[in-house]
């Protein structure tokens, strides 16, 4: 470490402090970004509806996944396990709806929210 010369500060000073009045350029969104979000919303919603409904159908106990591990059949047929999967379905549906609302929000609101 070099010794300080006379008149030098220990910490470097900023030449010009950043100001908040500088305009922020909105992010550029292209059609393929919106298409990717739309596909993500569709997949999340479909998986959510599947996880919400399928554990409570009659086919639940007769599928090939349940036959792979017969020692897990009591867990597989448990109403608690089915309810947990349905809860994951609700979370997926919530995520898809939140993404739709985020996609529909104006760009200026997205900038304000990200600056906070």
TIRO-2110 file (N, C-alpha, C; in Angstrom, 1 decimal):
// TIRO-2110
0.8, -1.2, 0.0, N, 1, A
0.0, 0.0, 0.0, CA, 1, A
0.9, 1.2, 0.0, C, 1, A
0.6, 2.2, -0.8, N, 2, A
1.4, 3.4, -1.0, CA, 2, A
0.9, 4.4, 0.0, C, 2, A
1.8, 5.2, 0.6, N, 3, A
1.4, 6.3, 1.5, CA, 3, A
0.7, 7.4, 0.7, C, 3, A
-0.2, 8.0, 1.4, N, 4, A
-1.0, 9.1, 0.8, CA, 4, A
-0.1, 10.4, 0.7, C, 4, A
-0.3, 11.0, -0.4, N, 5, A
0.4, 12.3, -0.6, CA, 5, A
-0.4, 13.4, 0.1, C, 5, A
0.2, 14.5, 0.3, N, 6, A
-0.6, 15.6, 1.0, CA, 6, A
-1.7, 16.1, 0.0, C, 6, A
-2.8, 16.3, 0.6, N, 7, A
-4.0, 16.7, -0.2, CA, 7, A
-4.8, 15.6, -0.8, C, 7, A
-4.4, 14.4, -0.7, N, 8, A
-5.2, 13.2, -1.2, CA, 8, A
-6.2, 12.7, -0.2, C, 8, A
-7.3, 12.4, -0.7, N, 9, A
-8.3, 11.8, 0.2, CA, 9, A
-8.1, 10.3, 0.2, C, 9, A
-8.6, 9.6, 1.2, N, 10, A
-8.5, 8.1, 1.3, CA, 10, A
-9.5, 7.5, 0.2, C, 10, A
-10.7, 8.1, 0.0, N, 11, A
-11.6, 7.5, -0.9, CA, 11, A
-11.7, 8.4, -2.1, C, 11, A
-11.9, 7.8, -3.3, N, 12, A
-12.0, 8.6, -4.5, CA, 12, A
-13.3, 9.3, -4.5, C, 12, A
-13.3, 10.5, -5.0, N, 13, A
-14.6, 11.2, -5.1, CA, 13, A
-15.2, 11.0, -6.5, C, 13, A
-16.5, 11.1, -6.6, N, 14, A
-17.2, 11.0, -7.9, CA, 14, A
-17.1, 12.3, -8.6, C, 14, A
-16.9, 12.3, -9.9, N, 15, A
-16.8, 13.5, -10.7, CA, 15, A
-18.2, 14.2, -10.7, C, 15, A
-19.2, 13.5, -10.9, N, 16, A
-20.5, 14.1, -10.9, CA, 16, A
-21.5, 13.0, -10.4, C, 16, A
-22.2, 13.4, -9.3, N, 17, A
-23.1, 12.4, -8.7, CA, 17, A
-24.3, 12.1, -9.7, C, 17, A
-24.8, 10.9, -9.7, N, 18, A
-25.9, 10.6, -10.6, CA, 18, A
-27.2, 11.4, -10.1, C, 18, A
-27.9, 11.9, -11.0, N, 19, A
-29.2, 12.6, -10.7, CA, 19, A
-30.3, 11.7, -11.1, C, 19, A
-31.5, 12.0, -10.5, N, 20, A
-32.7, 11.2, -10.8, CA, 20, A
-33.4, 11.8, -12.0, C, 20, A
-33.1, 13.0, -12.4, N, 21, A
-33.8, 13.6, -13.5, CA, 21, A
-33.4, 13.1, -14.9, C, 21, A
-32.4, 12.3, -15.0, N, 22, A
-32.0, 11.8, -16.3, CA, 22, A
-33.1, 10.8, -16.8, C, 22, A
-33.5, 11.0, -18.0, N, 23, A
-34.6, 10.1, -18.5, CA, 23, A
-34.1, 8.7, -18.7, C, 23, A
-35.0, 7.8, -18.3, N, 24, A
-34.7, 6.4, -18.5, CA, 24, A
-35.4, 5.9, -19.7, C, 24, A
-34.6, 5.3, -20.6, N, 25, A
-35.1, 4.8, -21.8, CA, 25, A
-35.9, 3.5, -21.6, C, 25, A
-37.2, 3.4, -22.1, N, 26, A
-38.0, 2.2, -21.8, CA, 26, A
-37.3, 1.0, -22.5, C, 26, A
-37.5, -0.2, -21.9, N, 27, A
-36.9, -1.4, -22.5, CA, 27, A
-37.6, -1.7, -23.8, C, 27, A
-36.9, -2.2, -24.7, N, 28, A
-37.4, -2.5, -26.1, CA, 28, A
-38.0, -3.9, -26.0, C, 28, A
-39.3, -4.0, -26.3, N, 29, A
-39.9, -5.3, -26.4, CA, 29, A
-40.2, -5.6, -27.8, C, 29, A
-39.9, -6.8, -28.2, N, 30, A
-40.1, -7.2, -29.6, CA, 30, A
-41.2, -8.2, -29.6, C, 30, A
-41.6, -8.6, -30.8, N, 31, A
-42.7, -9.5, -31.0, CA, 31, A
-42.4, -10.9, -30.4, C, 31, A
-41.1, -11.3, -30.5, N, 32, A
-40.8, -12.6, -30.0, CA, 32, A
-40.7, -12.7, -28.5, C, 32, A
-40.4, -11.5, -27.9, N, 33, A
-40.5, -11.5, -26.4, CA, 33, A
-42.0, -11.7, -25.9, C, 33, A
-42.9, -11.0, -26.6, N, 34, A
-44.3, -11.2, -26.3, CA, 34, A
-44.8, -12.6, -26.6, C, 34, A
-44.3, -13.1, -27.7, N, 35, A
-44.7, -14.5, -28.1, CA, 35, A
-44.2, -15.5, -27.0, C, 35, A
-43.0, -15.3, -26.6, N, 36, A
-42.4, -16.2, -25.6, CA, 36, A
-43.2, -16.1, -24.3, C, 36, A
-43.6, -14.9, -23.9, N, 37, A
-44.4, -14.8, -22.6, CA, 37, A
-45.8, -15.4, -22.8, C, 37, A
-46.4, -15.2, -24.0, N, 38, A
-47.7, -15.8, -24.3, CA, 38, A
-47.6, -17.4, -24.2, C, 38, A
-46.6, -17.9, -24.8, N, 39, A
-46.4, -19.4, -24.8, CA, 39, A
-46.2, -19.9, -23.3, C, 39, A
-45.4, -19.1, -22.5, N, 40, A
-45.2, -19.4, -21.1, CA, 40, A
-46.5, -19.4, -20.4, C, 40, A
-47.4, -18.4, -20.7, N, 41, A
-48.7, -18.3, -20.0, CA, 41, A
-49.5, -19.5, -20.3, C, 41, A
-49.6, -19.9, -21.6, N, 42, A
-50.4, -21.0, -22.0, CA, 42, A
-49.9, -22.3, -21.4, C, 42, A
-48.6, -22.5, -21.4, N, 43, A
-48.1, -23.8, -20.8, CA, 43, A
-48.4, -23.8, -19.2, C, 43, A
-48.1, -22.7, -18.6, N, 44, A
-48.4, -22.6, -17.1, CA, 44, A
-49.9, -22.8, -16.8, C, 44, A
-50.7, -22.2, -17.6, N, 45, A
-52.2, -22.4, -17.3, CA, 45, A
-52.6, -23.8, -17.6, C, 45, A
-52.1, -24.4, -18.7, N, 46, A
-52.5, -25.8, -18.9, CA, 46, A
-52.0, -26.8, -17.9, C, 46, A
-50.7, -26.6, -17.5, N, 47, A
-50.2, -27.5, -16.4, CA, 47, A
-50.9, -27.3, -15.1, C, 47, A
-51.3, -26.0, -14.8, N, 48, A
-52.0, -25.7, -13.6, CA, 48, A
-53.4, -26.4, -13.6, C, 48, A
-54.1, -26.3, -14.7, N, 49, A
-55.5, -26.9, -14.8, CA, 49, A
-55.3, -28.4, -14.7, C, 49, A
-54.3, -29.0, -15.3, N, 50, A
-54.1, -30.5, -15.3, CA, 50, A
-53.8, -30.9, -13.8, C, 50, A
-52.9, -30.2, -13.1, N, 51, A
-52.6, -30.5, -11.7, CA, 51, A
-53.7, -30.3, -10.8, C, 51, A
-54.6, -29.3, -11.1, N, 52, A
-55.7, -29.1, -10.3, CA, 52, A
-56.8, -30.1, -10.4, C, 52, A
-57.0, -30.7, -11.6, N, 53, A
-58.1, -31.6, -11.9, CA, 53, A
-57.8, -33.0, -11.9, C, 53, A
-56.6, -33.4, -12.5, N, 54, A
-56.3, -34.8, -12.7, CA, 54, A
-56.2, -35.7, -11.4, C, 54, A
-55.6, -35.2, -10.4, N, 55, A
-55.5, -36.0, -9.2, CA, 55, A
-56.8, -36.5, -8.6, C, 55, A
-57.9, -35.8, -8.9, N, 56, A
-59.2, -36.2, -8.4, CA, 56, A
-60.1, -37.0, -9.4, C, 56, A
-59.5, -37.3, -10.5, N, 57, A
-60.2, -38.2, -11.5, CA, 57, A
-60.0, -39.6, -11.2, C, 57, A
-60.9, -40.5, -11.8, N, 58, A
-60.8, -41.9, -11.6, CA, 58, A
-59.5, -42.5, -12.2, C, 58, A
-59.0, -41.9, -13.2, N, 59, A
-57.7, -42.4, -13.9, CA, 59, A
-56.5, -42.2, -13.0, C, 59, A
-56.6, -41.5, -12.0, N, 60, A
-55.4, -41.2, -11.1, CA, 60, A
-54.7, -42.5, -10.6, C, 60, A
-55.5, -43.4, -10.1, N, 61, A
-54.9, -44.7, -9.6, CA, 61, A
-54.5, -45.7, -10.6, C, 61, A
-54.9, -45.5, -11.9, N, 62, A
-54.7, -46.5, -12.9, CA, 62, A
-53.6, -46.1, -13.9, C, 62, A
-52.8, -45.0, -13.7, N, 63, A
-51.9, -44.6, -14.7, CA, 63, A
-50.6, -45.3, -14.5, C, 63, A
-49.7, -45.2, -15.5, N, 64, A
-48.4, -46.0, -15.5, CA, 64, A
-47.4, -45.5, -14.5, C, 64, A
-47.5, -44.3, -14.1, N, 65, A
-46.5, -43.8, -13.1, CA, 65, A
-46.8, -44.4, -11.7, C, 65, A
-48.1, -44.6, -11.4, N, 66, A
-48.4, -45.2, -10.1, CA, 66, A
-48.0, -46.7, -10.1, C, 66, A
-47.9, -47.4, -11.3, N, 67, A
-47.5, -48.8, -11.3, CA, 67, A
-46.0, -49.0, -11.3, C, 67, A
-45.3, -47.9, -11.5, N, 68, A
-43.8, -48.0, -11.4, CA, 68, A
-43.3, -48.3, -10.0, C, 68, A
-43.9, -47.7, -9.0, N, 69, A
-43.5, -47.9, -7.6, CA, 69, A
-44.6, -48.3, -6.8, C, 69, A
-44.9, -49.6, -6.7, N, 70, A
-46.0, -50.1, -5.9, CA, 70, A
-45.9, -49.8, -4.4, C, 70, A
-44.7, -49.6, -3.9, N, 71, A
-44.5, -49.3, -2.5, CA, 71, A
-45.0, -47.9, -2.2, C, 71, A
-45.2, -47.0, -3.2, N, 72, A
-45.6, -45.7, -3.0, CA, 72, A
-47.1, -45.5, -3.2, C, 72, A
-47.8, -46.6, -3.4, N, 73, A
-49.3, -46.5, -3.7, CA, 73, A
-50.1, -45.8, -2.5, C, 73, A
-49.7, -46.1, -1.2, N, 74, A
-50.5, -45.4, -0.2, CA, 74, A
-50.3, -43.9, -0.2, C, 74, A
-49.1, -43.5, -0.6, N, 75, A
-48.8, -42.0, -0.7, CA, 75, A
-49.6, -41.5, -1.9, C, 75, A
-49.5, -42.2, -3.0, N, 76, A
-50.1, -41.8, -4.3, CA, 76, A
-51.6, -41.6, -4.2, C, 76, A
-52.2, -42.5, -3.4, N, 77, A
-53.7, -42.4, -3.3, CA, 77, A
-54.1, -41.5, -2.1, C, 77, A
-53.2, -41.0, -1.4, N, 78, A
-53.5, -40.1, -0.2, CA, 78, A
-54.2, -38.8, -0.7, C, 78, A
-55.2, -38.4, 0.0, N, 79, A
-55.9, -37.2, -0.3, CA, 79, A
-55.0, -36.0, 0.0, C, 79, A
-54.1, -36.1, 0.9, N, 80, A
-53.1, -35.0, 1.2, CA, 80, A
-52.2, -34.8, 0.0, C, 80, A
-51.7, -35.9, -0.6, N, 81, A
-50.8, -35.8, -1.7, CA, 81, A
-51.6, -35.2, -2.9, C, 81, A
-52.8, -35.6, -3.1, N, 82, A
-53.6, -35.1, -4.2, CA, 82, A
-53.9, -33.6, -4.0, C, 82, A
-54.1, -33.2, -2.7, N, 83, A
-54.4, -31.8, -2.4, CA, 83, A
-53.1, -31.0, -2.6, C, 83, A
-51.9, -31.5, -2.3, N, 84, A
-50.7, -30.8, -2.6, CA, 84, A
-50.5, -30.6, -4.1, C, 84, A
-50.8, -31.6, -4.9, N, 85, A
-50.6, -31.4, -6.3, CA, 85, A
-51.6, -30.4, -6.8, C, 85, A
-52.8, -30.4, -6.3, N, 86, A
-53.8, -29.4, -6.7, CA, 86, A
-53.4, -28.0, -6.3, C, 86, A
-52.7, -27.9, -5.1, N, 87, A
-52.2, -26.6, -4.7, CA, 87, A
-51.1, -26.1, -5.7, C, 87, A
-50.3, -27.0, -6.2, N, 88, A
-49.3, -26.6, -7.2, CA, 88, A
-50.0, -26.1, -8.5, C, 88, A
-51.1, -26.8, -8.8, N, 89, A
-51.9, -26.3, -9.9, CA, 89, A
-52.4, -24.9, -9.8, C, 89, A
-52.9, -24.6, -8.6, N, 90, A
-53.4, -23.3, -8.3, CA, 90, A
-52.2, -22.3, -8.4, C, 90, A
-51.1, -22.6, -7.9, N, 91, A
-49.9, -21.7, -8.0, CA, 91, A
-49.5, -21.5, -9.5, C, 91, A
-49.6, -22.5, -10.3, N, 92, A
-49.3, -22.4, -11.8, CA, 92, A
-50.3, -21.5, -12.4, C, 92, A
-51.6, -21.6, -12.1, N, 93, A
-52.6, -20.8, -12.7, CA, 93, A
-52.4, -19.3, -12.2, C, 93, A
-52.1, -19.1, -11.0, N, 94, A
-51.8, -17.8, -10.5, CA, 94, A
-50.6, -17.1, -11.2, C, 94, A
-49.5, -17.9, -11.4, N, 95, A
-48.4, -17.4, -12.2, CA, 95, A
-48.8, -17.0, -13.6, C, 95, A
-49.6, -17.8, -14.2, N, 96, A
-50.0, -17.5, -15.6, CA, 96, A
-50.8, -16.2, -15.6, C, 96, A
-51.7, -16.1, -14.7, N, 97, A
-52.5, -14.8, -14.7, CA, 97, A
-51.7, -13.6, -14.3, C, 97, A
-50.7, -13.8, -13.4, N, 98, A
-49.9, -12.6, -13.1, CA, 98, A
-49.0, -12.2, -14.3, C, 98, A
-48.6, -13.2, -15.1, N, 99, A
-47.8, -12.9, -16.3, CA, 99, A
-48.7, -12.2, -17.3, C, 99, A
-49.9, -12.6, -17.4, N, 100, A
-50.8, -11.9, -18.4, CA, 100, A
-51.0, -10.4, -17.9, C, 100, A
-51.2, -10.2, -16.6, N, 101, A
-51.4, -8.8, -16.2, CA, 101, A
-50.1, -8.0, -16.3, C, 101, A
-48.9, -8.7, -16.2, N, 102, A
-47.6, -8.0, -16.4, CA, 102, A
-47.4, -7.6, -17.8, C, 102, A
-47.9, -8.5, -18.7, N, 103, A
-47.7, -8.3, -20.1, CA, 103, A
-48.6, -7.1, -20.6, C, 103, A
-49.8, -7.0, -20.0, N, 104, A
-50.8, -6.0, -20.4, CA, 104, A
-50.5, -4.6, -19.8, C, 104, A
-49.6, -4.6, -18.7, N, 105, A
-49.4, -3.3, -18.1, CA, 105, A
-48.5, -2.4, -19.0, C, 105, A
-48.8, -1.1, -19.0, N, 106, A
-48.1, -0.2, -19.9, CA, 106, A
-46.6, -0.2, -19.5, C, 106, A
-45.8, 0.2, -20.5, N, 107, A
-44.3, 0.2, -20.3, CA, 107, A
-43.9, 1.2, -19.2, C, 107, A
-44.6, 2.3, -19.1, N, 108, A
-44.2, 3.3, -18.1, CA, 108, A
-44.4, 2.8, -16.7, C, 108, A
-45.4, 2.0, -16.5, N, 109, A
-45.6, 1.5, -15.1, CA, 109, A
-44.6, 0.5, -14.8, C, 109, A
-44.1, -0.3, -15.8, N, 110, A
-43.1, -1.3, -15.5, CA, 110, A
-41.8, -0.6, -15.1, C, 110, A
-41.5, 0.6, -15.7, N, 111, A
-40.3, 1.3, -15.4, CA, 111, A
-40.4, 1.8, -14.0, C, 111, A
-41.5, 2.4, -13.6, N, 112, A
-41.7, 2.9, -12.2, CA, 112, A
-41.6, 1.8, -11.2, C, 112, A
-42.1, 0.6, -11.5, N, 113, A
-42.1, -0.5, -10.5, CA, 113, A
-40.6, -1.0, -10.4, C, 113, A
-39.9, -1.0, -11.5, N, 114, A
-38.5, -1.5, -11.4, CA, 114, A
-37.6, -0.5, -10.8, C, 114, A
-37.9, 0.8, -10.8, N, 115, A
-37.0, 1.8, -10.2, CA, 115, A
-37.2, 1.8, -8.6, C, 115, A
-38.3, 1.3, -8.1, N, 116, A
-38.5, 1.3, -6.7, CA, 116, A
-37.7, 0.3, -6.0, C, 116, A
END
